[in-house]
Amino acid sequence: MANALQIGQPLPELSVLAADGKATTVQAHLGSRVTLLNFLHGTWCAECVSQLYSLQRHKRELAEAGAGIVVVTRDKPESLATFLLSASPSLEYTVLVDPEGAAHQQVGAGGHTLALVVDRHQIVRWVTHWSDRRDRPGYQTLLRVLQETGETEVVTEPLSSGVEARASQMGAKWETV
């Protein structure tokens, strides 16, 4: 993943579409707080749909941690719009589409699912990839990362897959090792 974002880098301008097909950017939906930004395959992927509903179930805890949620899928706008209309429970966070995969490539998602935490300055503070649900980070890990990023922008946390995300006190430079 040569194009993978590195911890400490600014989030690049990511052009995507809303479910209604209108052009937008990911940045237009981040706001002024810490954001969990997920890049998923799409609503045709059962594991991705499970992630969408899991984010909804944990939305309150994520909000209490001071974080917003933005998801980008590889769906076509009409496919996402149909899914969102039928979603039960409805998703109360932003879901955008990247049908050509350009934004997914810019962040280095490749064929994997990718989660980023970006701070209020749109700097990447945590990043992890996973290819299946056994490798994804648990929500307790995400909550800690989001809470600490919002408060101090520094986190040291072992991930569920045995990977460790570390941050340095000097300038909050992060690395995934």
C-alpha positions as CSV (number, residue, x, y, z in Angstrom):
1,M,0.0,0.0,0.0
2,A,2.4,2.6,-1.3
3,N,-0.2,5.4,-1.0
4,A,-1.2,4.6,2.6
5,L,-1.6,7.7,4.8
6,Q,0.8,8.0,7.6
7,I,0.1,9.1,11.1
8,G,0.8,12.8,11.4
9,Q,-0.1,13.6,7.8
10,P,-2.9,15.9,6.9
11,L,-5.9,14.2,5.3
12,P,-5.7,14.9,1.6
13,E,-8.7,16.5,-0.2
14,L,-11.0,13.6,-0.9
15,S,-13.6,14.1,-3.6
16,V,-16.7,11.8,-3.1
17,L,-20.4,11.9,-3.8
18,A,-23.4,12.1,-1.5
19,A,-26.1,9.5,-1.7
20,D,-28.1,11.9,-3.9
21,G,-25.2,11.9,-6.4
22,K,-24.0,15.5,-5.6
23,A,-20.3,16.1,-5.6
24,T,-18.8,16.8,-2.1
25,T,-15.6,16.2,-0.2
26,V,-15.0,14.2,2.9
27,Q,-13.6,17.3,4.5
28,A,-17.0,19.1,4.1
29,H,-18.5,16.5,6.5
30,L,-15.8,16.4,9.2
31,G,-16.7,19.4,11.2
32,S,-14.5,20.8,14.0
33,R,-14.0,17.7,16.2
34,V,-12.3,14.3,16.1
35,T,-13.8,12.0,13.5
36,L,-13.7,8.3,13.0
37,L,-13.5,7.9,9.2
38,N,-14.1,4.4,7.8
39,F,-13.6,3.3,4.2
40,L,-15.7,0.2,3.5
41,H,-16.3,-1.8,0.3
42,G,-20.1,-1.2,0.0
43,T,-23.6,-2.2,0.9
44,W,-23.2,-5.4,-1.2
45,C,-20.6,-6.7,1.4
46,A,-22.2,-8.4,4.4
47,E,-19.3,-7.6,6.7
48,C,-19.5,-3.9,5.6
49,V,-23.2,-3.8,6.3
50,S,-22.5,-5.3,9.7
51,Q,-19.9,-2.4,10.3
52,L,-22.5,0.2,9.3
53,Y,-25.0,-1.1,11.9
54,S,-22.3,-1.6,14.5
55,L,-21.3,2.1,14.1
56,Q,-24.9,3.0,14.6
57,R,-25.1,0.9,17.8
58,H,-22.0,2.6,19.1
59,K,-22.9,6.1,17.9
60,R,-23.8,7.4,21.3
61,E,-20.6,6.2,22.9
62,L,-18.5,7.6,20.0
63,A,-20.3,10.9,20.4
64,E,-19.7,10.9,24.2
65,A,-16.0,10.4,23.3
66,G,-16.3,13.6,21.3
67,A,-16.2,12.0,17.9
68,G,-18.2,12.2,14.7
69,I,-18.5,9.4,12.2
70,V,-18.1,9.5,8.5
71,V,-18.1,6.4,6.3
72,V,-17.1,6.2,2.6
73,T,-18.2,3.2,0.5
74,R,-17.5,2.1,-3.0
75,D,-21.2,2.0,-3.8
76,K,-22.9,3.9,-6.6
77,P,-25.0,6.8,-5.2
78,E,-28.3,5.1,-6.2
79,S,-27.3,1.8,-4.4
80,L,-26.4,3.7,-1.2
81,A,-29.6,5.8,-1.4
82,T,-31.7,2.6,-1.7
83,F,-29.8,1.0,1.2
84,L,-30.2,4.1,3.4
85,L,-34.0,4.3,2.8
86,S,-34.4,0.6,3.8
87,A,-31.8,0.6,6.7
88,S,-33.4,-0.4,10.0
89,P,-32.5,1.1,12.3
90,S,-31.7,4.2,10.1
91,L,-28.1,5.3,10.1
92,E,-27.7,8.6,11.9
93,Y,-24.2,9.6,10.6
94,T,-22.8,10.6,7.3
95,V,-22.3,7.9,4.6
96,L,-20.7,9.0,1.3
97,V,-19.8,7.1,-1.9
98,D,-16.6,6.8,-3.9
99,P,-17.8,4.7,-6.9
100,E,-14.6,5.0,-8.8
101,G,-12.4,4.3,-5.8
102,A,-10.2,7.4,-6.1
103,A,-10.6,8.4,-2.4
104,H,-10.0,4.8,-1.3
105,Q,-6.7,4.8,-3.3
106,Q,-5.7,8.2,-1.9
107,V,-5.9,6.9,1.7
108,G,-4.3,3.6,0.8
109,A,-7.4,1.4,1.5
110,G,-6.7,-0.9,-1.4
111,G,-8.8,-4.0,-1.1
112,H,-9.0,-3.7,2.7
113,T,-11.3,-1.9,5.1
114,L,-9.6,1.1,6.6
115,A,-10.3,3.2,9.7
116,L,-8.8,6.5,10.4
117,V,-9.0,8.9,13.3
118,V,-8.5,12.5,12.2
119,D,-8.3,15.3,14.7
120,R,-10.1,18.6,14.5
121,H,-7.2,20.0,12.3
122,Q,-7.8,17.1,9.9
123,I,-4.5,15.4,10.8
124,V,-4.4,11.6,10.7
125,R,-3.8,10.4,14.3
126,W,-4.6,6.7,14.0
127,V,-4.9,4.3,11.1
128,T,-5.6,0.6,10.8
129,H,-6.4,-1.8,7.9
130,W,-8.1,-5.1,8.2
131,S,-9.2,-7.7,5.6
132,D,-11.8,-9.5,7.7
133,R,-13.6,-9.1,11.0
134,R,-11.1,-11.1,13.0
135,D,-8.5,-8.3,12.4
136,R,-10.7,-5.3,13.0
137,P,-10.1,-3.2,16.1
138,G,-12.6,-3.5,18.9
139,Y,-14.8,-0.6,19.8
140,Q,-13.2,-0.2,23.2
141,T,-9.9,0.4,21.4
142,L,-11.6,2.9,19.1
143,L,-13.3,4.7,22.0
144,R,-10.0,5.1,23.8
145,V,-8.2,6.3,20.7
146,L,-11.0,8.8,20.1
147,Q,-11.2,10.0,23.7
148,E,-7.4,10.5,23.9
149,T,-7.1,12.0,20.5
150,G,-9.8,14.6,21.4
151,E,-8.2,15.4,24.7
152,T,-4.5,15.1,24.1
153,E,-4.0,13.9,20.6
154,V,-1.7,11.2,21.9
155,V,-2.5,7.5,22.3
156,T,-0.6,4.4,23.0
157,E,-2.8,1.3,22.5
158,P,-2.3,-2.3,21.5
159,L,-4.9,-3.3,18.9
160,S,-6.9,-6.5,19.0
161,S,-4.9,-8.0,16.1
162,G,-1.7,-7.7,18.1
163,V,-0.7,-4.6,16.1
164,E,0.3,-1.6,18.2
165,A,-0.4,2.0,17.5
166,R,2.0,4.3,19.3
167,A,2.2,8.1,19.5
168,S,5.1,10.2,20.6
169,Q,4.6,13.0,23.0
170,M,6.7,15.2,20.7
171,G,4.3,16.6,18.1
172,A,1.9,13.6,18.4
173,K,3.6,11.7,15.6
174,W,2.0,8.3,15.3
175,E,3.1,5.0,13.8
176,T,1.5,1.7,13.4
177,V,4.0,-1.1,14.0
